[in-house]
Amino acid sequence: MKLYITTGTYDFLKKLKDQNSQETIVLMQDGETNLLVHETSGETIFNEPRRYEVIDSSGTIENGGFVVMNNIPVTEEGRPIFEFRFKNRAGLIEQEPGFVGIRVLRPLNSDTYVILTVWENEKSFLDWQTSKAYEKAHEKRGTEKGVDQQQPNIFSRPSYVTKLIIPEEE
């Protein structure tokens, strides 16, 4: 499965989504940015998207209201270690109230992996961040047993988070 992301004006992306209603396409936005996400096993409808391979997934991405994208730049040498960690994750997030879906995305034309999670709403995400499950999932971060400390050169630069909403259909 592949996932493609493109940007543009809201009106243009909405029209593209509507014209391809048979595809899994999700419109996401924050105050300034509009994204269109296309998940498919075939070819994308986008001309020049950011390209990803889905290496782990659960749930759906089109039925939520709040999206968090953890963008994590990983060195070429760090890719196997990083992917192993996510392919062997505990999977506790799936049990959290308000969880809708997750996609772990391997970049095909950059060095930045994306951990995309979809939630019913922002409160569900914030509740996850203060949960025991979150604590368990991130318990080794920053410790000598954490991948960030065992392999300090795994990350090419600091990660960053993007938060978006999926607007309700008009």
Phi and psi in degrees as a GROMACS rama.xvg file:
@    title "Ramachandran Plot"
@    xaxis  label "Phi"
@    yaxis  label "Psi"
@TYPE xy
-120.314  156.628  LYS-2
-134.989  133.153  LEU-3
-123.38  143.397  TYR-4
-128.757  134.119  ILE-5
-135.149  163.999  THR-6
-123.121  164.557  THR-7
169.72  -170.844  GLY-8
-73.4068  155.305  THR-9
-57.7953  -48.0569  TYR-10
-61.5187  -43.1091  ASP-11
-64.0035  -46.7746  PHE-12
-67.1144  -38.003  LEU-13
-62.7695  -41.9502  LYS-14
-64.3844  -43.0859  LYS-15
-62.7386  -41.6517  LEU-16
-62.6022  -47.4696  LYS-17
-63.604  -35.5006  ASP-18
-72.0196  -15.6275  GLN-19
-125.368  45.1601  ASN-20
-63.9272  -15.5574  SER-21
-79.5109  -10.7424  GLN-22
-95.8664  160.14  GLU-23
-84.7902  96.1327  THR-24
-130.441  130.772  ILE-25
-125.026  128.937  VAL-26
-91.5267  128.532  LEU-27
-130.778  150.101  MET-28
-153.519  154.96  GLN-29
-120.804  -161.641  ASP-30
-63.7106  -26.7998  GLY-31
-120.688  -26.8945  GLU-32
-113.557  141.264  THR-33
-119.004  127.158  ASN-34
-118.932  147.159  LEU-35
-121.113  125.92  LEU-36
-111.525  126.545  VAL-37
-119.219  116.056  HIS-38
-106.941  124.066  GLU-39
-158.64  156.528  THR-40
-95.5027  -5.34632  SER-41
-102.915  -151.326  GLY-42
-85.43  154.066  GLU-43
-84.746  158.178  THR-44
-88.2673  -8.92039  ILE-45
-81.8546  149.306  PHE-46
-77.4337  -50.9213  ASN-47
-137.771  70.44  GLU-48
-86.3209  167.099  PRO-49
-76.0429  133.87  ARG-50
-113.832  135.97  ARG-51
-139.194  151.448  TYR-52
-104.891  133.389  GLU-53
-80.5791  115.717  VAL-54
-102.482  -11.7011  ILE-55
-158.551  141.2  ASP-56
-154.755  156.094  SER-57
-157.323  144.597  SER-58
72.1054  -163.988  GLY-59
-115.99  167.701  THR-60
-114.682  -11.0014  ILE-61
-95.9941  -2.7213  GLU-62
-110.997  14.7992  ASN-63
-100.709  -169.163  GLY-64
-131.563  -19.3071  GLY-65
-134.752  131.212  PHE-66
-123.118  136.728  VAL-67
-122.939  126.184  VAL-68
-115.571  110.188  MET-69
-87.725  113.785  ASN-70
-99.4159  114.992  ASN-71
-124.625  103.472  ILE-72
-70.8791  125.833  PRO-73
-124.551  136.2  VAL-74
-67.334  159.73  THR-75
-57.4824  -43.2256  GLU-76
-67.4142  -27.6352  GLU-77
-83.1259  -13.5005  GLY-78
-54.6934  -50.009  ARG-79
-60.5851  -39.3495  PRO-80
-67.0038  -46.3908  ILE-81
-61.5747  -47.0955  PHE-82
-65.7999  -38.6756  GLU-83
-58.9232  -43.6263  PHE-84
-59.7324  -44.6036  ARG-85
-77.1783  -31.2859  PHE-86
-70.8689  -19.6828  LYS-87
-113.827  27.0853  ASN-88
-69.5022  159.092  ARG-89
-68.9223  -25.4835  ALA-90
76.373  21.7278  GLY-91
-72.0927  -26.4419  LEU-92
-58.9917  -33.2736  ILE-93
-62.8103  -21.0546  GLU-94
-90.2749  -5.29979  GLN-95
-75.4963  137.751  GLU-96
-58.4773  133.961  PRO-97
88.332  -5.47683  GLY-98
-70.1258  136.082  PHE-99
-115.143  -46.1669  VAL-100
-169.174  161.388  GLY-101
-140.212  144.231  ILE-102
-134.856  126.834  ARG-103
-100.341  118.039  VAL-104
-114.029  122.846  LEU-105
-88.9486  125.896  ARG-106
-71.005  139.43  PRO-107
-104.812  -13.3684  LEU-108
-140.949  33.4796  ASN-109
-164.119  -172.548  SER-110
-108.601  6.43065  ASP-111
-103.535  110.097  THR-112
-72.4525  154.976  TYR-113
-129.31  127.994  VAL-114
-103.704  104.269  ILE-115
-100.938  119.263  LEU-116
-118.48  143.845  THR-117
-120.539  135.636  VAL-118
-127.88  158.876  TRP-119
-61.7  -37.8102  GLU-120
-162.127  171.96  ASN-121
-63.6821  -35.6965  GLU-122
-59.4767  -40.4672  LYS-123
-60.5435  -42.3868  SER-124
-64.3407  -45.7355  PHE-125
-63.7304  -36.8008  LEU-126
-63.7906  -39.7525  ASP-127
-59.9214  -41.7233  TRP-128
-65.2553  -21.4343  GLN-129
-107.23  11.7036  THR-130
-89.091  162.731  SER-131
-63.7536  -35.1814  LYS-132
-63.3717  -41.5917  ALA-133
-64.1037  -44.7031  TYR-134
-57.8882  -44.216  GLU-135
-64.998  -44.0966  LYS-136
-64.2622  -28.0279  ALA-137
-115.283  16.5392  HIS-138
-62.5698  -28.9042  GLU-139
-92.124  -9.88943  LYS-140
-58.8142  129.957  ARG-141
80.8113  0.0926824  GLY-142
-106.109  170.058  THR-143
-65.2214  -16.665  GLU-144
-92.1993  -7.22745  LYS-145
-78.6802  146.821  GLY-146
-60.0065  -29.5419  VAL-147
-69.1583  -22.8263  ASP-148
-100.004  -36.5389  GLN-149
-67.366  -37.45  GLN-150
-125.859  73.7622  GLN-151
-62.1007  -19.7208  PRO-152
-95.5732  15.2623  ASN-153
-70.0461  -29.5906  ILE-154
-103.998  129.844  PHE-155
-80.4117  -22.4002  SER-156
-167.099  173.153  ARG-157
-62.3744  147.089  PRO-158
-79.7126  166.52  SER-159
-148.018  158.243  TYR-160
-115.481  137.944  VAL-161
-117.949  129.175  THR-162
-115.527  132.389  LYS-163
-137.454  167.427  LEU-164
-118.4  154.703  ILE-165
-100.811  109.01  ILE-166
-64.9575  145.94  PRO-167
-66.6499  145.172  GLU-168
-60.9054  142.119  GLU-169
